[in-house]
C-alpha cells in the first residue's frame, strides 16, 4: 500500500527502477514480460495522479490499495511482446493462444497495444489498439435526427421511428433472486458458495452482453442513417434517486447508448428543459404527468405520442444550437391513429 499525499507522488520512472530492484529479490518476476510489468507501473502512476487531483479539489482521500490475488484480471502488452497471425495470439512468456476475431484487422494497421482481460464469468477477451490512416467523412447537416430516450421506449426519434426497451435485467430477475438465496444458504469460504457466486456472475454477464449487443445494433442503425444525432443532456445521477424508476433507468443504459453514438457519429446534447411539456408545433406549454402518454395540444390541436413530441423538440433545439434552419414537416396525427388515449389529459382539456 502507498499512503498518498501532495508531496509523496512517485513517478512512473521511479516505479520502474523499483521494479528492477524487486526483480533481483523476487526471481519469479522474470517469468513475466518486462513491458507488461512496466504497464503496471503506468497504471499505479495514473492512480496516484487521480488521487492527487482529488486532494487538490478538497476531497478526502485515503490510501492507494493494490488489488488482491485473483481480483487483478487485466494486463497489457505495449509496443512489443505480442503478435497476431493465422488466428493465433502470440504473447511473450505465455505462448500462442487461439482467438476468434470479431472484426478483421486492416492490412495497413499498425498494432500498438493489446490488453487481455478476464471477465468475472471466466471468459478471456483481448482488446487490440491500432493506428489506421483514415479519411473523415463529410457531415451532411440534412441527415440529422432528434432522439428521446425513455423506459417504455428506449429511443423515439423525430422521424417517428420507435424502439421498444427490452429491459434485459427485468427478464432475469427470478433467476437472480433464486441464485442469491442459494448463495445466502452456503457457508462462507466453501467451494459450494464459490460455485454459486460464479453462476451469479454468469447471469449478470449475460444481461450485460445482451444490453451491449442491443445498444450497439441500435446505435449503428442511427450512425449509418444519420450524420448528426441530437439527444437530451440528462442528469442521470439525479434521476436514479427515484427508487421506483432507478432499476429500469440503469437497465436501459442511456449513458452507454449516448457514448456509442458519440464515437460512431456526431452527437450534440441539448438542454432537457420543457422538451416534454412544450408543443412541437405551436410551442404551447402543457403540464402533464408521467401517466399521460399522449400529447394533445389545446391550442393547435396537435395529437402526438408524448415521446415523439419530445424528440421533435430536441431536434429543433439542436438545430438552433448549430444555427441551422431546416424545414421539418409534421405528419397529421388524428385521434383515430392513437388507439389508447389518456383519460387524464382528455378530462383536463374538457375543463379548459
N, C-alpha and C positions, 0 to 999 in steps of 0.2 A: 504494500500500500504506500502511496505517496501523499503526504499531507500537503495541501495546496494553499498557497497564499500569493500575494502580489510579487514577492521578491524571490521565490524559490522555483521559478519556472526552469525546467531542464530542457534544453534544446534537443532537436532530433539528432544532431551530430554527436552530442554528448551521450545520448542514449545508445547510439551505435558503437561508441567507444566502450561503454559499459558492457555492451553485448559481446565485444571481442574479449574482454577480460572474463566475462561469465563463461564463454566457451572453453577457456583454459581450465576453469574449475569444474564445469559440467560437460563431460565429453559427449554425452548423448545428444547435445545440440548440433554436433557435426552431422547427424543423420538428417538434418533439415536443410533446405536450400537457403543460401545466405541472403538473397534478395527477398525471399518470403519472410525471413526473420526481421529484416530491415523495415519491411512494410508494417510490422507490428510496432516498431519504434515510431513510425509516422502516425499510426493511429493513437498512440499514447500522447504524442506531441499535440495532435488535434484536440484530444480530450482536455489536455491542460490549458490550451488556448481558450476553449469554450468555458472552462471554469473561471479562467482569469477575466473573461469578458463579463460573466455573471457577477463576479466580485466587484468589478468596476461599476456595474449598473446598480450596486447596492443590494444585491441578493445575498442571502445567507447560504454559504456553501460549506460542504463537509470535506471528506477525504476522497481521493480517487481510488476506487476499488477495482481490482482485477477480476476477470471472470473466473469462476470455479472450473475445476476439471469436469469436462462433459458439457459445460454450458457455452464454451467457445466453439462456434460452429462455422466460422468463416476464416479463410486465409487467402492471400493474394500473391500471385506471381507477377512481378513488374519488370518489364524490359527484357528479361531473359529467364531461362529455365523452363520454357514451355514450347510446344509445337503441336499444331493440329494438322493431321494428314491421314487420308484414306479412312475417315470415320473414327479415328482414334485421337485421344488427347494424351500427349506425352508430357509428363511432369518430372522434373529433375528430382532425384532421391525418392521418387514414388514409383514411377513406371508408366506404362501405357494403359489407358482406360478407354473402353468402347463407349462412344457417345452417340446421342441422337440429336442432330442439328434441327432446331425449329425453323431456321431460315439459312439459306446458303450464304457463305462469306464471299463478297466480291473479290475478283482476282487481283484488282489493284489496291485492295485494302491492306493496310499495314497494322498488324495486331500489336497493340501497345501493352495490354494488360489482361490477365484472366483472373477472375475471382470465383473461388469454389465455395459453395455454401451447402450445408446440410440442414434440411428442414427438421422441425420437431417430430414429424412423422417418419423420419428416417430416409428421406429421398435426397439425392445429391443433385445440385444444379451448378452450372458453370456459366458465368456472365463474361462475354468477350467484348472488350473495348477496342475499336478500330479507328484509324484515321482514313477517311474516304473523301476524295475530291468530288464535290457535287456542285451543281448549279441551282441556286434557289429559284423556285418557280415564281412567276409574276402573280401578284394578288389582284383578283378581279373584284372590285367593290360591289358589283351587281350580284355576285354569288355570295350573299350573306343571309344570315338567319338568326332569329332570337329564340332561345330555349328557356323554358321554365321547368325547373326540376321540382319533384314532389314525391309523396309517399305512395299515393294510389297509382299515379302515372309517373314513372321515373323521369321521362322527358316528353314535353309537349312543345312543339316548335311553332313559329309564327306562320308556317305554311300549312298547318293543320295535321301534320304527321304526329301520331301519338304512340308512345312506347310504354306498355304496362310494366309495373315494377314487379320483378319476380320474387323479391323478399326471400332469398335463399335460406337465411338463418331461421326464419319462421317455419319453413318446411321441415327442418331438422331439430326442432325444439324437443320433441318427445324422445328421440334417441339420445340427445344431450342430457336431458333430465334423468333418463334411465342409467346412463353411464356415470353420472355424477353421484347417484345413490349407490352405485356399485363401488365407486372409489371411497365413499364415506364409510362403507362397511368393511373395507380392507384395513389390515393393520399397517400402520406407518412403517416404512422401511422394508416391507415384504416384497417379494417378487411379484405376487399377485396384484399388489397395488400398482407396481410399476407397469405391468401389462395393461391394467385398466386405464392408467393415465395415458399410455401410448395410444390406445384406441380412442380415448377422448381427444387427443391431439390430432389424430387422423380425421375425425369428424370435422373439427374446426378447419383443418387444411382443405377438406373437401368443400366446405362452404366458401372459403376464401378463393379457391380456384374457380368455382362456378361464378362467383361475383366478378372476379377479374376477367374471366373469359367473356362474360356478357357485356361488361363495360368496354372491353377492347373492341368487340364487334360493333357496338353502337357508336363509339367514338370514331371508328374507321369509316362507318357509313356517312357520318356528317363531314369528316375530313375529305372524303372523295367527292361529295356532292357540293360542299360549300368551301369558300376560302376564308371567310370571316364568320365567327360564331360569337354572339352576344349572350352573356349569362348574367344573373344577378350576383352581386357581391354580398354573400350571406355571412352572418355571424354564427357559424355552426356551433361554436362552444356555448353560446348563449341559448341556442335553440334546444340543445340536448339537456338543458336544465329542466325542461318539462318532461317528467318521467313517463307520461302517457305516450309520448312520441319518440323518446330517446332511442329505444332499441331499433325502431323502424328507420329512423334517420341515419343511424350508424350502419344499419344493414344495407341501406340504399347505396352508400358510397358516393355521395355527391362530390366530395373533395377529390377522390380518385378519378371520377369521371371528368371533372374540370381540368385536372392535371394532365390526363391523357389528351384532352382536346388542345391543351396549351402547347404540347410539343408535336402534335400532328397537324395543326392548322393555326391560324391567327385567332387568339382568344382575347376578347375585350369584356371586362367586367363593368357593369353599370350599377348605379345606386338602386337599392331594392325598394326605396320609399314609394308607396302608392301604386306599385305596379299591378297589384291585385284589385284594388278598390276603384281605380280610375277606369273610365270607359275608354276603350281604344279608338272609338270613332269621334266622340264629341268632347272627351276629357272630363265628363261629369263624375264627381266622386261619390260613390255609393258604399257605405259601410256594410260589410257582410261578415258573418261568422264562418268558421271552417266547415260547418254543416251545409252551407249554401254552395252547391257545386255548379250553379248556372248563373251567368252574368246577364241580368235583364235591366237595361237602362230605361229609366222613366222619362228621359228627355228625347233621345233619338230612337228609342225603342229597339235597340240592338239586342239580340238574343244570341248568346255565345257561351261556349263552355268556359268556366272560370279560368282554367289553366291556359286555354287558347287566348283569351283576352289578355292575360298577364304576359304571355310570350310576345304578342304584338306590341305591347307597351315597352317591353325590354328591347325589342327590335328598333323601335322609334327612338328610344333613349340612346341606343348605341350609335345610330346614325347621327344624332345631334353631337355626340362626343367626337365623332370623326368628321363633323361638318360636311356631311353628305346628304343630299336631297334626292331620294329615290321614290318613285310612285309605289304605293302599297295599296292594292285594291283588296277590299274585303268582300268575300262572298256573302250573299244574303242568307242568313240562317233564320228559318221560320220555326215557330214552336212545334210544328209537326215533326221536324227532324230530330228534336230532342224528346225522347220518349218519357223520361223521368225528370220532371222539373222540380224545383224546390218550393214546397208549400210555404216555408217561412218567408221567402222573398216575395212570393205572389201576394201573401196577406199584407206585407208592408206596402207594396205598390198600390193595392186597393185602398188602403187607408189614406195614402197620399193623394 
